[in-house]
C-alpha cells in the first residue's frame, strides 16, 4: 500500500494531511501557501509516491458548490496536468473548518496558538482525510 494525501485548498493557504503507508492513521503536515502548492506536491509526490490525492470539496448547506470551488477546480486541473497518473478524489468538506476550530479550542494550546489559521487548515485536512478513509471501510 502507499500513502494517501489530502488537501484543504484555500485561496491563501492549503492544509495538508497524509496517511501512514498502511492507510490507518491520518497525520497533519505543515500548511502550505497555495501559491507554493504545486512546488510542494512535486517534491512530495517524487518522495512518497502516494496512491491517491483527496481534495476537499466545499459545499453549502443544501449541497451546491461554494464560491471557492471554481478556484479549487482550477488547482485540480493544474495538478492533473503535472501528475496525470495520480488518482484524485473529492471529499465533502462541509463543517471541517468549524470542527477543526472546535477541536483546537478544546486543546491545551495557548490562545495565540489556537488562533493560528494555518493550524485550522491542517486539522481540516486531517478531518477530510479521516472522512475519506471512513468512507472506504
Secondary structure, DSSP 8 states (H G I E B T S, - for coil): ---EEEEEE-SSEEEEEEE-TTS--EEEEEEEEGGGHHHHHHHHHHHH--SEEEEEE-B-TTS-B-TTHHHHHHHHHHHHHH-TTSEEEEEE-TTHHHHHHHHHHTSS--HHHHT-HHHHHHHHHHHHHHHHHHHH-
